């Protein structure tokens, strides 16, 4: 809903100077969000923890979870015994229930109706 409203505001700008850049669920945002995981690793190191047993994060669009998990995923690939768990809200589960399909970030379809 928030994405749709932001797109609507950009499209309705009478000056035509407002632009909208889709963020949350795209690759560049996930890479940017790795700052979260890198900071978590630094904080753990400051108390003497090299690797946590479990990394748990919210998984909505994916960028928050990816940002937290990616730095630890690299450790897991290289042999660290870390369990990485994405969590979802029961009100709108996207991993465990419903149809597995592509979902548009702009649920109202405003962006798609203005692409030429």
C-alpha beads as a LAMMPS data file, in Angstrom:
LAMMPS data file: protein, C-alpha beads

116 atoms
115 bonds

1 atom types
1 bond types

-500.0 500.0 xlo xhi
-500.0 500.0 ylo yhi
-500.0 500.0 zlo zhi

Masses

1 110.0

Atoms # bond

1 1 1 0.000 0.000 0.000
2 1 1 2.789 2.420 0.900
3 1 1 4.533 1.798 -2.431
4 1 1 1.306 2.375 -4.349
5 1 1 0.692 5.649 -2.508
6 1 1 4.249 6.840 -3.163
7 1 1 3.914 6.028 -6.862
8 1 1 0.562 7.817 -6.956
9 1 1 2.093 10.938 -5.372
10 1 1 4.929 10.931 -7.916
11 1 1 2.580 10.436 -10.863
12 1 1 0.209 13.206 -9.720
13 1 1 2.975 15.792 -9.190
14 1 1 1.863 18.696 -11.424
15 1 1 5.439 19.871 -11.970
16 1 1 6.462 16.480 -13.330
17 1 1 9.741 16.656 -11.429
18 1 1 8.977 14.016 -8.774
19 1 1 10.515 10.609 -9.469
20 1 1 9.978 7.308 -7.707
21 1 1 12.598 4.585 -7.315
22 1 1 11.258 1.191 -6.280
23 1 1 13.350 -0.027 -3.389
24 1 1 12.563 -2.610 -0.742
25 1 1 12.499 -5.835 -2.761
26 1 1 15.246 -5.135 -5.294
27 1 1 18.830 -6.428 -5.360
28 1 1 20.583 -3.088 -4.850
29 1 1 18.545 -2.481 -1.712
30 1 1 19.371 -5.917 -0.316
31 1 1 23.064 -5.218 -0.827
32 1 1 22.701 -1.820 0.845
33 1 1 20.866 -3.450 3.751
34 1 1 23.842 -5.750 4.438
35 1 1 25.049 -2.886 6.613
36 1 1 22.581 -4.295 9.172
37 1 1 24.227 -7.728 9.141
38 1 1 27.750 -6.320 9.109
39 1 1 26.916 -4.145 12.111
40 1 1 25.385 -7.143 13.915
41 1 1 28.602 -9.096 13.293
42 1 1 30.679 -6.225 14.732
43 1 1 28.483 -6.001 17.809
44 1 1 28.724 -9.749 18.381
45 1 1 32.508 -9.617 17.947
46 1 1 32.671 -6.841 20.553
47 1 1 31.324 -9.304 23.139
48 1 1 33.480 -12.197 21.922
49 1 1 30.982 -14.038 19.709
50 1 1 32.437 -15.062 16.339
51 1 1 29.277 -16.706 15.003
52 1 1 25.775 -16.813 16.483
53 1 1 23.884 -20.101 16.674
54 1 1 20.808 -18.596 15.002
55 1 1 20.054 -15.538 12.866
56 1 1 16.347 -14.650 12.809
57 1 1 14.848 -11.813 10.784
58 1 1 11.575 -10.562 9.364
59 1 1 10.887 -11.493 5.752
60 1 1 8.314 -9.257 4.114
61 1 1 9.672 -7.887 0.863
62 1 1 12.989 -9.467 1.688
63 1 1 15.488 -6.664 1.988
64 1 1 15.553 -6.469 5.795
65 1 1 16.033 -10.208 6.139
66 1 1 18.604 -10.351 3.338
67 1 1 20.489 -7.435 4.854
68 1 1 20.744 -9.184 8.182
69 1 1 21.326 -12.691 6.846
70 1 1 23.699 -12.214 3.879
71 1 1 26.881 -11.572 5.903
72 1 1 26.123 -14.616 8.076
73 1 1 25.209 -16.674 5.004
74 1 1 28.736 -16.178 3.738
75 1 1 30.033 -17.628 7.028
76 1 1 27.591 -20.548 6.768
77 1 1 28.777 -21.304 3.219
78 1 1 32.317 -21.453 4.578
79 1 1 31.404 -23.976 7.271
80 1 1 29.984 -22.012 10.215
81 1 1 27.175 -23.830 12.025
82 1 1 24.553 -21.063 11.856
83 1 1 20.815 -21.582 11.484
84 1 1 19.244 -18.773 9.430
85 1 1 15.491 -18.384 9.888
86 1 1 13.185 -15.974 8.020
87 1 1 9.993 -15.053 9.921
88 1 1 6.699 -13.765 8.577
89 1 1 3.575 -12.204 10.046
90 1 1 0.612 -14.523 10.541
91 1 1 -1.630 -11.775 9.135
92 1 1 0.019 -11.933 5.696
93 1 1 2.219 -14.985 5.328
94 1 1 4.124 -15.046 2.055
95 1 1 6.494 -17.970 2.674
96 1 1 4.326 -20.659 4.244
97 1 1 0.798 -20.140 2.902
98 1 1 -0.970 -18.971 -0.195
99 1 1 0.027 -19.151 -3.828
100 1 1 3.748 -18.990 -4.587
101 1 1 3.922 -16.417 -7.369
102 1 1 5.505 -13.142 -8.406
103 1 1 4.032 -10.188 -6.550
104 1 1 4.200 -6.611 -7.768
105 1 1 5.579 -4.099 -5.277
106 1 1 2.901 -1.677 -6.472
107 1 1 -0.174 -3.651 -5.429
108 1 1 -2.578 -0.981 -6.704
109 1 1 -1.094 -1.242 -10.202
110 1 1 -0.471 2.492 -10.508
111 1 1 3.136 2.114 -11.654
112 1 1 2.223 -0.424 -14.341
113 1 1 -0.498 1.795 -15.768
114 1 1 1.964 4.682 -16.211
115 1 1 4.859 2.845 -17.856
116 1 1 5.063 3.683 -21.528

Bonds

1 1 1 2
2 1 2 3
3 1 3 4
4 1 4 5
5 1 5 6
6 1 6 7
7 1 7 8
8 1 8 9
9 1 9 10
10 1 10 11
11 1 11 12
12 1 12 13
13 1 13 14
14 1 14 15
15 1 15 16
16 1 16 17
17 1 17 18
18 1 18 19
19 1 19 20
20 1 20 21
21 1 21 22
22 1 22 23
23 1 23 24
24 1 24 25
25 1 25 26
26 1 26 27
27 1 27 28
28 1 28 29
29 1 29 30
30 1 30 31
31 1 31 32
32 1 32 33
33 1 33 34
34 1 34 35
35 1 35 36
36 1 36 37
37 1 37 38
38 1 38 39
39 1 39 40
40 1 40 41
41 1 41 42
42 1 42 43
43 1 43 44
44 1 44 45
45 1 45 46
46 1 46 47
47 1 47 48
48 1 48 49
49 1 49 50
50 1 50 51
51 1 51 52
52 1 52 53
53 1 53 54
54 1 54 55
55 1 55 56
56 1 56 57
57 1 57 58
58 1 58 59
59 1 59 60
60 1 60 61
61 1 61 62
62 1 62 63
63 1 63 64
64 1 64 65
65 1 65 66
66 1 66 67
67 1 67 68
68 1 68 69
69 1 69 70
70 1 70 71
71 1 71 72
72 1 72 73
73 1 73 74
74 1 74 75
75 1 75 76
76 1 76 77
77 1 77 78
78 1 78 79
79 1 79 80
80 1 80 81
81 1 81 82
82 1 82 83
83 1 83 84
84 1 84 85
85 1 85 86
86 1 86 87
87 1 87 88
88 1 88 89
89 1 89 90
90 1 90 91
91 1 91 92
92 1 92 93
93 1 93 94
94 1 94 95
95 1 95 96
96 1 96 97
97 1 97 98
98 1 98 99
99 1 99 100
100 1 100 101
101 1 101 102
102 1 102 103
103 1 103 104
104 1 104 105
105 1 105 106
106 1 106 107
107 1 107 108
108 1 108 109
109 1 109 110
110 1 110 111
111 1 111 112
112 1 112 113
113 1 113 114
114 1 114 115
115 1 115 116
